[in-house]
Amino acid sequence: MLKGAHKIEGRPGSSLDPLDLNALKEDLIQKHGEPITERDVISAALYPKVFDEFVEFRKTYGPVDKLETRTFLQGPDIAQEINVSSYKCLVLLGVQKYTHIHTLAHL
């Protein structure tokens, strides 16, 4: 099963250097300049590059996790109103108004 790889003995992660999560949180706040949650700190600790890309994506497109899957993947229809939690979005000829959520699809 290991195909010649070295077997790791003991608890997973026990061979890793200690990580100061409070210091990491401060670094993330300085780097990204936005509120950082505990979930963000853990995400950055486990997947630093992916977390940085996610923060940049969120800055560019807004809170797209509030969109329905179809709207996220395909974009809204022209003149379609989308209710997104506390956001309301109206799309006219591919220009969105009334929110900072941007679709990934180009109309």
C-alpha positions in Angstrom: 0.0 0.0 0.0 2.9 2.4 0.8 4.7 1.5 -2.5 8.1 1.9 -0.9 7.3 5.2 1.0 8.6 5.5 4.6 5.9 4.6 7.2 5.2 7.3 9.7 5.1 6.2 13.2 3.0 7.9 15.9 0.3 10.6 15.9 -0.1 12.4 12.5 1.4 15.8 12.8 3.5 15.0 15.8 6.7 15.6 13.8 5.6 19.1 12.7 6.9 22.2 14.3 4.5 24.0 16.8 2.4 26.7 15.3 1.3 29.9 17.1 -2.2 30.4 15.9 -2.5 33.8 17.5 0.6 35.0 15.6 -0.8 33.5 12.4 -4.1 35.4 12.9 -2.2 38.7 13.3 -0.2 37.9 10.2 -3.4 37.2 8.3 -5.1 40.4 9.5 -2.0 42.4 8.4 -1.8 40.6 5.0 -5.5 40.7 4.1 -6.8 43.7 6.1 -10.1 42.2 6.9 -11.7 40.4 9.9 -10.2 36.9 10.3 -12.2 34.1 11.9 -10.9 31.1 13.7 -12.0 29.0 10.8 -9.9 31.3 8.5 -6.8 30.7 10.8 -7.2 27.0 10.6 -7.7 27.1 6.9 -4.6 29.2 6.4 -2.6 26.9 8.7 -3.6 23.8 6.7 -3.7 25.2 3.2 -1.9 28.6 3.2 -1.8 29.1 -0.6 -5.4 28.0 -1.1 -6.5 30.3 1.7 -4.7 33.3 0.1 -6.4 32.5 -3.2 -9.8 32.2 -1.5 -9.4 35.6 0.2 -8.5 37.3 -3.2 -11.4 35.5 -4.9 -13.8 36.7 -2.1 -12.5 40.3 -2.5 -13.0 40.2 -6.2 -16.4 38.5 -6.4 -18.0 39.1 -3.0 -19.8 36.6 -0.8 -20.6 34.1 -3.5 -21.3 31.4 -1.0 -24.7 33.1 -0.6 -25.7 32.4 -4.2 -27.6 29.4 -5.4 -25.4 26.9 -7.2 -27.0 27.5 -10.7 -26.5 31.3 -10.3 -22.9 30.8 -9.1 -22.0 28.5 -12.0 -24.0 30.0 -14.9 -24.6 33.6 -13.8 -28.1 35.2 -13.7 -30.3 35.8 -16.7 -30.5 39.4 -17.9 -33.0 41.4 -15.8 -33.3 38.6 -13.3 -33.7 39.6 -9.7 -31.8 37.5 -7.2 -32.5 37.6 -3.5 -29.3 36.7 -1.6 -29.8 36.8 2.2 -29.6 40.5 2.9 -28.5 41.4 -0.6 -30.7 42.1 -3.5 -29.2 42.1 -7.0 -30.7 43.3 -10.3 -28.9 42.4 -13.5 -29.5 44.6 -16.5 -27.6 43.9 -19.7 -24.8 42.2 -17.8 -24.3 45.1 -15.3 -25.0 44.4 -11.7 -26.3 47.0 -9.4 -27.3 47.2 -5.7 -24.7 44.8 -4.4 -21.0 43.9 -4.5 -21.6 40.3 -5.6 -20.2 39.6 -9.1 -21.0 36.6 -11.1 -18.3 34.4 -12.6 -20.1 34.1 -16.0 -20.1 36.9 -18.5 -23.4 37.7 -20.2 
